[in-house]
Each structure stands twice: as C-alpha cells, then as structure tokens.
Amino acid sequence: MEEHRVQGQVVLPVFYGVDPSKVRNQISSFGDSFQDLIQRTSPTNDQVLRWKTDLREAGGIAGFVVLNSRNESEDIKNIVEHVCEVLDKKDLFIVEHPVGVNSRVQDLIKMS
C-alpha cells in the first residue's frame, strides 16, 4: 500500500471469502484472525498501526469480491482479464537484466 501511495503502483485487491468492509474495519472473523496474527508475531506498535492503515485503505479500494463462488475458475479468469486491461494502460518499468525471472518463466511455460 505504501508503494501505491508513494509511487502510484496499481492495487487491485481480491477479497476472497471476506467482505471488504470486514477488512477495512478489521472486524468479525477477519478481525479475530488479524488479532491472532498480532499476538503470534509480536510486531511493534508502529507496524500494527501501519497494517491497520493499509487494511483500511485496501478495503476501500474497488477490487474483486469473491464470496460463495460456484465457479472459481471463471472468477480467476475475470480477475486476470481485468488485471491485463489495467496493466495495458500503465507504463511498466522492467529492468534491463532481471534476476531470477527465467526459472519462473520456465515454470509458467510448463504449466501451459
């Protein structure tokens, strides 16, 4: 979320099995799980405040809500199509010599 605020990076949240308002307000079972995470990991107060701010912000961004899906593959297809449309409209910065990408590309090719 910081990159979104500072650099204008695109954020397209996917709310899978959770209502965005529950994320935004850190309530219900999402809020309970978030509190469990805080207790298990013992972050600093600054980290917790940043996480809460980021969750509030992410929960307020129009994204994809997938609740009680009957066709997850169709949901994923729609998300991917939307991401491709959004990325086509953005100028992408790609480093001249990316490191560690080749093995990922090979994995994707094998999946095709």
DASUL-V907856 format. One record per backbone hydrogen bond with DSSP energy under -1.0 kcal/mol. CO is the residue of the C=O (numbers start at 1). NH is the residue of the N-H. Records with the same first field share a line. If there is no record, write none. Layout:
CO->NH / NH
This chain:
1->5
2->6
3->7 / 9
13->64
14->16
15->66
19->22 / 23
20->24
21->25
22->27
27->31
28->32
29->33
30->34
31->35
32->36
33->37
34->38
35->39
36->40
37->41
38->42
44->48
45->49
46->50
47->51
48->52
49->53
50->54
51->55
52->56
53->57
54->58
55->59
58->61
64->15
66->17
71->75
72->76
73->77
74->78
75->79
76->80
77->81
78->82
79->83
80->84
81->85
82->86
83->87
84->88
87->90
101->105
102->106
103->107
104->108
105->109
106->110
107->111
